[in-house]
């Protein structure tokens, strides 16, 4: 559970998840000791899922805001009587709530400190979310977004290298294969990486 020996403020997330509507891939970690406290407004009656891929890096203070944070907006009040004790109201029909679907984070995504991921957002493989960003729109693979609201800063690589990385899907390979790929995955000479990937694929 602890990827760094003797340090309990960083955990692999998957072994700690208890909520069946949170699905997390292998080796994704967070800089905290309690992942589920970062998933807010996640009510069973909404049925929405938080799905996070493999090898994601989640900094401290990151919040995943789920659909339960959204209030009914097609009535004259947005007050959520149905969620509070003492009021005589059944939950509104699903069609009357602004549900935005599952929140899906790809593989090898780095989410910076105190970023907020809003309901229904889809973040592609290899994306980087800048610290303190508020992400309310989908993020393409291998794209860096920053700010409030998060906007595209730039793509990490050119289209050809992004295509090669998406075809490689290194996160789906065996541990032994990933170990063998580490020199390529951590090489800063992108021309060399491109050449090797073309030979591999």
PAZAPA-4460 file (N, C-alpha, C; in steps of 0.05 Angstrom, whole numbers, plus 32768, in hexadecimal, padded with zeros to 4 digits):
% residues 201
    n_x    n_y    n_z   ca_x   ca_y   ca_z    c_x    c_y    c_z   seq   type   mol
   8010   7FE8   8000   8000   8000   8000   8011   8019   8000     1      X     A
   8029   8018   800D   803A   8030   800F   8051   802D   7FFB     2      X     A
   8051   803D   7FE6   8066   803B   7FD1   8082   8045   7FDA     3      X     A
   8082   8055   7FF0   809C   805E   7FFB   809F   8053   8017     4      X     A
   80B2   8042   801B   80B6   8035   8035   80B9   804A   804C     5      X     A
   80AA   8046   8061   80AC   8057   8078   809D   8072   8076     6      X     A
   808E   8076   8060   8080   808F   805C   8063   8089   8057     7      X     A
   8052   8092   806A   8035   808A   8069   8023   80A0   805D     8      X     A
   802F   80B5   8053   801F   80CB   8047   801E   80C8   8028     9      X     A
   8024   80B0   801E   8021   80AB   8002   8018   808D   8000    10      X     A
   8002   8089   7FF2   7FF8   806D   7FF0   7FF0   8066   7FD4    11      X     A
   7FF3   804C   7FCE   7FE6   8042   7FB6   7FC8   8041   7FBC    12      X     A
   7FB8   804B   7FAA   7F9C   804F   7FAF   7F8C   8035   7FAE    13      X     A
   7F90   8025   7F9A   7F7F   800E   7F95   7F7A   7FFC   7FAE    14      X     A
   7F8F   7FF6   7FBD   7F8A   7FE4   7FD5   7F79   7FF1   7FEB    15      X     A
   7F75   800B   7FE9   7F67   8019   7FFF   7F4A   801E   7FF9    16      X     A
   7F42   801B   7FE0   7F27   8024   7FD7   7F12   8010   7FE2    17      X     A
   7EFD   801B   7FEF   7EE7   800B   7FF9   7ECD   800F   7FE9    18      X     A
   7ECA   8027   7FDD   7EB1   802E   7FCE   7EB1   801F   7FB3    19      X     A
   7E9D   800F   7FAE   7E9C   8000   7F94   7E99   8012   7F7C    20      X     A
   7E92   802C   7F80   7E8F   803E   7F69   7EA9   804F   7F65    21      X     A
   7EBE   8046   7F72   7ED9   8052   7F6D   7EEA   803B   7F62    22      X     A
   7EF4   803E   7F4A   7F05   8029   7F3E   7F20   8036   7F37    23      X     A
   7F35   802A   7F42   7F50   8036   7F3E   7F63   8020   7F35    24      X     A
   7F74   8027   7F21   7F87   8014   7F16   7FA0   8011   7F28    25      X     A
   7FAF   7FFC   7F21   7FC8   7FF6   7F2F   7FDC   800D   7F2F    26      X     A
   7FEA   8010   7F45   8000   8022   7F48   7FF9   8040   7F48    27      X     A
   7FE0   8047   7F46   7FD8   8063   7F4A   7FDC   806A   7F67    28      X     A
   7FE8   8081   7F6C   7FED   8089   7F88   7FE3   80A5   7F8D    29      X     A
   7FE0   80AB   7FA7   7FD8   80C6   7FB0   7FEB   80CE   7FC7    30      X     A
   7FF1   80E7   7FC8   8002   80F2   7FDE   7FF0   80F8   7FF6    31      X     A
   7FE6   80E3   8002   7FD5   80E5   8019   7FD2   80C8   8024    32      X     A
   7FC4   80C6   803B   7FC0   80AB   8046   7FA3   80A2   8045    33      X     A
   7F92   80B3   8039   7F75   80AC   8037   7F6A   80B6   801C    34      X     A
   7F69   80A5   8008   7F60   80AE   7FED   7F42   80B6   7FED    35      X     A
   7F31   80A6   7FF9   7F14   80AA   7FF6   7F0B   80C5   8002    36      X     A
   7F1A   80D1   8014   7F13   80EB   801E   7F16   8101   8009    37      X     A
   7F23   80FA   7FF2   7F27   810D   7FDC   7F11   810B   7FC8    38      X     A
   7EFE   80F8   7FCC   7EE8   80F4   7FB9   7ECF   80FF   7FC8    39      X     A
   7EC5   8116   7FBF   7EAF   8123   7FCE   7E95   8122   7FBF    40      X     A
   7E7F   8123   7FCE   7E63   8124   7FC3   7E5E   810B   7FB3    41      X     A
   7E68   80F4   7FBC   7E65   80DB   7FAD   7E4F   80CB   7FBB    42      X     A
   7E36   80D0   7FB2   7E1F   80C3   7FBF   7E16   80AB   7FAF    43      X     A
   7E10   8096   7FBE   7E08   807C   7FB2   7DF1   807F   7F9E    44      X     A
   7DDD   8090   7FA5   7DC5   8092   7F94   7DCB   809E   7F79    45      X     A
   7DE2   80AB   7F75   7DE9   80B6   7F5B   7DF3   80A0   7F48    46      X     A
   7E01   808C   7F54   7E0C   8076   7F44   7E24   807D   7F33    47      X     A
   7E2F   8095   7F37   7E46   809D   7F26   7E5F   8090   7F30    48      X     A
   7E72   808C   7F1E   7E8B   807E   7F25   7EA3   8091   7F21    49      X     A
   7EB7   808D   7F31   7ED1   809A   7F2D   7EE3   8083   7F24    50      X     A
   7EEE   8086   7F0B   7EFF   8071   7F00   7F1A   807E   7EFA    51      X     A
   7F2F   8073   7F06   7F4A   807D   7F02   7F5C   8067   7EF8    52      X     A
   7F6C   806D   7EE4   7F7D   8058   7ED8   7F95   8051   7EE9    53      X     A
   7FA8   8045   7EDC   7FC1   803B   7EE9   7FD6   8051   7EE9    54      X     A
   7FE8   804F   7EFC   8000   805F   7EFD   7FFB   807D   7EFE    55      X     A
   7FE4   8085   7F09   7FDE   80A2   7F0C   7FEC   80AC   7F25    56      X     A
   7FF2   80C6   7F25   8000   80D3   7F3B   7FEE   80EA   7F45    57      X     A
   7FE4   80E7   7F5D   7FD0   80FB   7F67   7FDD   8109   7F7F    58      X     A
   7FE0   8123   7F7D   7FED   8133   7F92   7FDA   8137   7FA9    59      X     A
   7FE5   8142   7FBE   7FD4   8148   7FD6   7FC0   815E   7FD0    60      X     A
   7FA9   815D   7FDD   7F95   8172   7FDA   7F83   8170   7FC2    61      X     A
   7F88   815C   7FB1   7F77   8158   7F99   7F5B   8150   7FA2    62      X     A
   7F46   815B   7F94   7F2B   8153   7F9B   7F1C   814A   7F81    63      X     A
   7F0F   8134   7F83   7EFE   812A   7F6E   7EE1   8130   7F77    64      X     A
   7ED4   8144   7F6A   7EB9   814B   7F71   7EA6   813B   7F60    65      X     A
   7E94   812C   7F6D   7E83   811A   7F5E   7E67   8127   7F5A    66      X     A
   7E56   811A   7F4B   7E3D   8125   7F42   7E2A   812E   7F59    67      X     A
   7E2D   8123   7F70   7E1D   812A   7F87   7E20   8148   7F8F    68      X     A
   7E35   8155   7F85   7E39   8171   7F8B   7E26   8183   7F7A    69      X     A
   7E1B   8178   7F65   7E09   8187   7F53   7DED   8187   7F5E    70      X     A
   7DE0   819E   7F5E   7DC5   81A1   7F68   7DB1   81A2   7F50    71      X     A
   7D98   819B   7F56   7D84   819E   7F41   7D82   81BB   7F39    72      X     A
   7D84   81BF   7F1E   7D84   81DA   7F14   7D6C   81E1   7F03    73      X     A
   7D5A   81CD   7EFE   7D43   81D2   7EED   7D2A   81D8   7EFD    74      X     A
   7D2D   81DE   7F17   7D16   81E6   7F28   7D1C   8202   7F32    75      X     A
   7D09   820E   7F40   7D0C   8229   7F49   7D1F   822C   7F60    76      X     A
   7D26   8216   7F6E   7D3A   8217   7F83   7D4F   8201   7F7D    77      X     A
   7D67   8207   7F85   7D7C   81F2   7F83   7D81   81E5   7F9E    78      X     A
   7D71   81EC   7FB3   7D76   81E1   7FCE   7D70   81C3   7FCD    79      X     A
   7D83   81B3   7FD8   7D80   8195   7FD6   7D71   818A   7FEF    80      X     A
   7D57   818F   7FF1   7D48   8186   8008   7D4C   8168   800C    81      X     A
   7D4D   8159   7FF7   7D4E   813B   7FF8   7D67   8131   8006    82      X     A
   7D7C   8141   8007   7D95   8137   8013   7D97   813D   8031    83      X     A
   7D84   814D   803B   7D86   8157   8057   7D70   814B   8068    84      X     A
   7D77   8146   8081   7D64   813B   8094   7D4D   814E   8099    85      X     A
   7D35   8142   809C   7D1E   8152   80A5   7D0C   815D   808F    86      X     A
   7D14   815A   8076   7D04   8164   8060   7CF7   814D   8052    87      X     A
   7CDE   8152   804A   7CCE   813D   803D   7CD0   813E   801F    88      X     A
   7CE6   8133   8015   7CEA   8133   7FF8   7CFA   811B   7FEF    89      X     A
   7CF1   810D   7FDB   7D00   80F8   7FD0   7D14   8104   7FBC    90      X     A
   7D2A   80F6   7FB7   7D3E   8100   7FA3   7D30   8105   7F89    91      X     A
   7D38   811A   7F7A   7D2D   811F   7F60   7D34   8108   7F4D    92      X     A
   7D24   8106   7F37   7D2A   80F2   7F23   7D46   80F8   7F17    93      X     A
   7D54   80E3   7F0F   7D6F   80E6   7F04   7D6F   80FA   7EEE    94      X     A
   7D5A   80FB   7EDE   7D58   810D   7EC7   7D57   812A   7ECF    95      X     A
   7D4F   812F   7EE8   7D4D   814B   7EF2   7D67   8155   7EFF    96      X     A
   7D7B   8143   7F01   7D94   814B   7F0D   7DA9   814F   7EF7    97      X     A
   7DBB   8162   7EFB   7DD0   8167   7EE7   7DE7   8153   7EEA    98      X     A
   7DE1   8139   7EE5   7DF6   8125   7EE8   7E08   8125   7ECF    99      X     A
   7E21   8125   7ED3   7E34   8127   7EBD   7E43   810D   7EB7   100      X     A
   7E3A   80F7   7EC4   7E46   80DD   7EBE   7E5E   80D7   7ECF   101      X     A
   7E6B   80C1   7EC9   7E83   80B8   7ED8   7E9A   80CC   7ED3   102      X     A
   7EAB   80CD   7EE7   7EC5   80DB   7EE5   7EDA   80C7   7EDE   103      X     A
   7EE8   80CB   7EC8   7EFB   80B7   7EBF   7F17   80C4   7EBB   104      X     A
   7F2A   80B9   7EC9   7F46   80C3   7EC7   7F56   80AC   7EB9   105      X     A
   7F65   80B2   7EA5   7F74   809E   7E96   7F8B   8094   7EA6   106      X     A
   7F9F   8089   7E97   7FB7   807D   7EA3   7FCD   8091   7EA2   107      X     A
   7FE0   808F   7EB6   7FF8   80A0   7EB6   7FF1   80BE   7EB6   108      X     A
   7FDC   80C5   7EC5   7FD4   80E1   7EC7   7FE0   80ED   7EE1   109      X     A
   7FEB   8104   7EDF   7FF6   8112   7EF6   7FE3   8129   7EFD   110      X     A
   7FD8   8128   7F15   7FC6   813D   7F1E   7FD3   814D   7F35   111      X     A
   7FD8   8166   7F2F   7FE7   8177   7F42   7FD8   817F   7F5B   112      X     A
   7FE7   8189   7F6E   7FDD   818F   7F88   7FC5   81A1   7F88   113      X     A
   7FB1   819A   7F97   7F98   81AA   7F9B   7F87   81AE   7F82   114      X     A
   7F8C   819E   7F6E   7F7B   819F   7F56   7F5F   8194   7F5D   115      X     A
   7F4B   819D   7F4F   7F2F   8194   7F54   7F25   8189   7F39   116      X     A
   7F1C   8170   7F39   7F11   8164   7F22   7EF2   8163   7F25   117      X     A
   7EE4   8170   7F14   7EC7   8173   7F16   7EB8   815A   7F0A   118      X     A
   7E9F   8157   7F10   7E90   813F   7F08   7E90   813A   7EEA   119      X     A
   7E92   8121   7EE3   7E8F   8119   7EC7   7EA6   811F   7EB5   120      X     A
   7EBC   812A   7EC0   7ED3   8130   7EAF   7EE2   8117   7EA7   121      X     A
   7EEC   8117   7E8F   7EFD   8101   7E84   7F18   810C   7E7E   122      X     A
   7F2C   8100   7E8A   7F48   8109   7E87   7F57   80F3   7E79   123      X     A
   7F64   80F9   7E62   7F71   80E5   7E52   7F8C   80DC   7E5E   124      X     A
   7F95   80C5   7E53   7FAF   80BA   7E5B   7FC5   80CE   7E59   125      X     A
   7FD8   80CE   7E6C   7FF0   80DE   7E6B   7FEC   80FC   7E6F   126      X     A
   7FD4   8104   7E76   7FCF   8121   7E7A   7FDC   812B   7E94   127      X     A
   7FE0   8145   7E95   7FEA   8151   7EAE   7FD7   8168   7EB5   128      X     A
   7FCE   8167   7ECF   7FBC   817C   7ED9   7FCC   818D   7EED   129      X     A
   7FCF   81A7   7EE6   7FDF   81B9   7EF6   7FD3   81BD   7F12   130      X     A
   7FE5   81C4   7F25   7FDD   81C9   7F41   7FC7   81DF   7F41   131      X     A
   7FB4   81DB   7F53   7F9E   81EF   7F58   7F8B   81F2   7F40   132      X     A
   7F8C   81E0   7F2C   7F7B   81E2   7F15   7F5F   81D8   7F1C   133      X     A
   7F4A   81E3   7F10   7F2F   81DA   7F12   7F27   81CF   7EF7   134      X     A
   7F24   81B5   7EF5   7F1F   81A8   7EDC   7F02   81A1   7ED9   135      X     A
   7EF4   81AF   7EC7   7ED8   81AB   7EC2   7ED2   81A1   7EA6   136      X     A
   7EE7   819E   7E95   7EE3   8194   7E7A   7EF7   817D   7E75   137      X     A
   7EF1   816D   7E61   7F02   8157   7E5B   7F1E   8160   7E52   138      X     A
   7F31   814F   7E58   7F4D   8155   7E51   7F57   813F   7E3F   139      X     A
   7F63   8147   7E28   7F6D   8134   7E15   7F86   8126   7E1F   140      X     A
   7F8C   810E   7E15   7FA4   8100   7E1D   7FBE   8111   7E19   141      X     A
   7FD1   810E   7E2B   7FEB   811B   7E2A   7FE9   8139   7E26   142      X     A
   7FD6   8145   7E34   7FD2   8162   7E34   7FD6   816D   7E50   143      X     A
   7FE2   8185   7E51   7FE5   8192   7E6B   7FD0   81A8   7E6D   144      X     A
   7FC1   81A8   7E83   7FAD   81BD   7E88   7FB3   81CA   7EA3   145      X     A
   7FAD   81E4   7EA4   7FB3   81F3   7EBD   7F9D   8208   7EC0   146      X     A
   7F99   8211   7ED9   7F88   8228   7EDE   7F6C   8222   7EE7   147      X     A
   7F5D   8238   7EEB   7F41   8237   7EF3   7F31   824B   7EE2   148      X     A
   7F21   8240   7ECF   7F1F   8223   7EC8   7F37   821A   7EBA   149      X     A
   7F3C   8200   7EBC   7F54   81F4   7EAF   7F53   81F8   7E91   150      X     A
   7F69   8201   7E86   7F6B   8205   7E69   7F84   81F7   7E5F   151      X     A
   7F84   81F1   7E46   7F9B   81E2   7E3B   7FB3   81F5   7E3A   152      X     A
   7FC9   81EC   7E46   7FE2   81FA   7E45   7FF1   81F1   7E2B   153      X     A
   7FF3   81D7   7E28   7FFF   81CC   7E10   7FFD   81AE   7E10   154      X     A
   8001   81A2   7DF9   8004   8185   7DF8   8020   817E   7E01   155      X     A
   8023   8167   7E0E   803E   815F   7E17   8050   8158   7E00   156      X     A
   8045   814B   7DEC   8055   8142   7DD5   8047   8149   7DBB   157      X     A
   8054   8144   7DA5   8046   8147   7D8B   8033   8130   7D86   158      X     A
   8022   8133   7D72   800D   811F   7D6D   8018   8103   7D68   159      X     A
   802F   8102   7D5A   803A   80E7   7D54   8043   80D9   7D6D   160      X     A
   8051   80E7   7D7F   805A   80DA   7D98   8043   80D3   7DAA   161      X     A
   802F   80E4   7DAB   8016   80DE   7DBB   800A   80C5   7DB0   162      X     A
   8007   80C2   7D96   7FFC   80AA   7D8A   800C   8091   7D91   163      X     A
   8026   8093   7D90   8038   807D   7D97   8033   8075   7DB4   164      X     A
   8032   8089   7DC6   802E   8082   7DE2   8013   8076   7DE8   165      X     A
   7FFE   8080   7DDA   7FE3   8074   7DDD   7FE2   8058   7DD2   166      X     A
   7FF2   8052   7DBE   7FF3   8037   7DB3   8004   8024   7DC5   167      X     A
   8019   802F   7DD1   802A   801F   7DE3   801A   8016   7DFB   168      X     A
   800A   8027   7E07   7FFB   8020   7E20   800D   8012   7E34   169      X     A
   8023   801E   7E3B   8037   8011   7E4C   802B   8008   7E67   170      X     A
   8017   8016   7E70   800B   8010   7E8A   7FFC   7FF6   7E8B   171      X     A
   7FF5   7FEB   7E73   7FE7   7FD1   7E71   7FFA   7FB9   7E6F   172      X     A
   8014   7FBF   7E6E   8028   7FA9   7E6A   802E   7F9C   7E85   173      X     A
   803B   7F85   7E84   8043   7F77   7E9D   8058   7F87   7EAC   174      X     A
   805C   7F81   7EC5   8070   7F8F   7ED5   808C   7F8B   7EC8   175      X     A
   8092   7F73   7EBE   80AB   7F6E   7EB2   80AF   7F7F   7E99   176      X     A
   809A   7F82   7E89   809C   7F92   7E71   809F   7FB0   7E78   177      X     A
   8091   7FB9   7E8C   8093   7FD5   7E94   80AF   7FDA   7E9E   178      X     A
   80BA   7FC8   7EAE   80D6   7FCB   7EB8   80E9   7FCE   7EA0   179      X     A
   80E4   7FBF   7E8B   80F5   7FC1   7E73   80F1   7FDB   7E64   180      X     A
   80DA   7FE7   7E66   80D4   8000   7E58   80DC   8019   7E68   181      X     A
   80E4   8016   7E81   80EA   802E   7E91   80FF   8040   7E84   182      X     A
   8115   8035   7E78   8128   8047   7E6B   811B   8058   7E55   183      X     A
   8108   804C   7E47   80FA   805B   7E31   80E7   806F   7E3E   184      X     A
   80D8   8066   7E52   80C3   8077   7E5E   80CE   808F   7E6D   185      X     A
   80E7   808D   7E75   80F4   80A3   7E85   8109   80B2   7E75   186      X     A
   810B   80AD   7E5B   811F   80BA   7E4A   8115   80D5   7E42   187      X     A
   8126   80E9   7E45   811E   8105   7E3D   8125   810B   7E20   188      X     A
   8132   80F9   7E12   8138   80FD   7DF6   8120   80F2   7DE6   189      X     A
   810D   8103   7DE0   80F4   80F9   7DD4   80F8   80EF   7DB8   190      X     A
   810C   80F8   7DAA   8111   80ED   7D8F   811A   80CF   7D91   191      X     A
   812A   80C9   7DA5   8132   80AE   7DAA   811A   809D   7DB2   192      X     A
   810A   80A8   7DC4   80F1   809A   7DCD   80E0   8094   7DB5   193      X     A
   80DB   80A7   7DA4   80CB   80A4   7D8C   80D6   808D   7D7A   194      X     A
   80F0   808E   7D76   80FD   8079   7D65   80F9   805D   7D70   195      X     A
   80FD   805A   7D8A   80FB   8040   7D97   80DE   8037   7D96   196      X     A
   80CB   8049   7D9C   80AF   8042   7D9C   80A6   8039   7D80   197      X     A
   80AF   8046   7D6C   80A8   803E   7D50   80B2   8022   7D4B   198      X     A
   80CA   801B   7D55   80D4   8000   7D52   80C4   7FEB   7D62   199      X     A
   80BC   7FF3   7D7A   80AD   7FE1   7D8B   8091   7FDC   7D80   200      X     A
   8085   7FF1   7D75   8069   7FEE   7D6C   8068   7FE7   7D4F   201      X     A
***
